[in-house]
């Protein structure tokens, strides 16, 4: 049997900007058995659905010229807020002693935002982070990928 390298009761977070899947390894470091612990999803409409009005304009000073103002990307802001919420939840969970080891598999933007927002106490428990989008993959595929990633570390 191949060693998975994922400690027993380690948490595995699978995330992108709109979905977070919390898994826990109920097996051991030899035989991984990931089980869904929790799942979060947010409804984040497309960027064009957020914008109702034309972009704003402002005067360039005493001339008659006017310049456009960029619209706020509400879709992106929601993704960043979601990552911040996930990071805050992980901090609460680590303080309640719910996990000692954490593995994060997330999209590049979500992973970057999680790293930025993550409390040092949570960051100290991260054993591996992987920039991949796996939020819609079945658990057995996640286990196979995670085993390969753990072998390469």
N, C-alpha and C positions, 0 to 999 in steps of 0.2 A: 504494500500500500504506500502511495506517495504522500509525503508530509505536506499538508496544506500551508502550514506556517501561520494560520490565523488562530490566535489564542481562543480558548473556550470563553464564552460570554463576551467576546469582543463585539463592539458595534460596528456595523458597516453602513455608512451613509451614501446613498445613491441620489444624486441631485442634479437638477438643471435650474434654470431661472424661475420655473413655475411649479415644479414637483419635487418633493423630497420623500424618499423611501428609507425608513430606518429598519435595518435588519440586525439580528443578533445571531451569533454563532452558537447554536445549541449543541454542536458536536465538540470535538476537541481539535488540537493542532494537527492531528493525523487525519481525521475524517470530518471535514467541514460540513455543517448542516445549517444553512442560513434560513432563518424564520423571520417573517415580517412582524415587527414589533409595533410600528406605527407608519402612517402615511399622511402626508400633507399635500394639498394641491390648492393653487389659487387660480382664479379665473382672471386672466390677463388679456384683455382684448388687444388686437393688433394696433400698431402705432397709428395707422390712418383712422381707426375707429375712435381714438381718443380725441383727435383734433376736429373740432366742430367749425371753427372760424378760420378765416384767412390769417396768414402770419401778420403780425403787427408791423408798423412802419414808424420811423422817427425821422425828424429833420436833421440834416447834417450841419446845422448852424445857420448863418445868415443867407445861404444860397437857397434856391428853390428845390434842390435835390432832396430826395428822401431815400432812405435805405431800409431794407427789410430786416426784421428781427427774426432770428431762428426760433422755431417752435420748440417747446420743451418736449423731450422724448419721454412721454409718460409711461410707455411700455417698458423702456429701459429702467426708468426709475422704480417701477414696480418690481422688476427682477432684482434690482439692488436691495430694495426693501425686504423682499422675500429672503434673500441670502442673509441679511442682517437678522431677521426673525429666526431663521434656522440657527445662526450662530448664538443668539441669545438663549434659545431652547437648549442647545448643547451645554451652555454654561450652567443653566439651572439643573440639568440632568447630572452633570459632573459633581455639582455641589451636593446633590442628593445621593451620591455614591452609586449611580446607576450603571456606570461603565468605567473601566480602567484603561481599555485599549480602544482606539478608534481608527477606522480605515475610511477614507473618503474617496469616492469615485464620482466625479462631477464634470460637467462641461467646463471648458477653459474659463469662460467669463464667470461662471458661478463659483468655480474653485478659487479664482483670483479674489472675488468679492468675499468669499468665506474666509480666506486667509487674512484679508484686511480687517474683517470684523471680529475674528476669533479671539477670544480671551486667552492670555498666556497659559492659564490652567488647562484649557481644552487643548491648545496647541501642543502642550507637553505630552499629551496622551495619544497624539496622532502617530501611528506606526507606519502608515503609507498613504500617500495621496496620488491619485491617477486622474489625468485629464481625459476623460472619455464620457460620452453620453450613453448611459445604460438605463435610463428611467423607464423605457418601454420594453426591456428585455426580460425574459423569464429568469427565475432564480437559478436554474441549473446552468444557464449561460453565464450568469454573473459569477457563480461559484467557479466555473472553469476558467474564466478570465482572471479572477482573483488569485486562483492557484498559480497560474502562469506568472502573474505579476509578482507574487510573493517569492517564487523561485528565482526571479531575476534580481531580487534585492539582496 
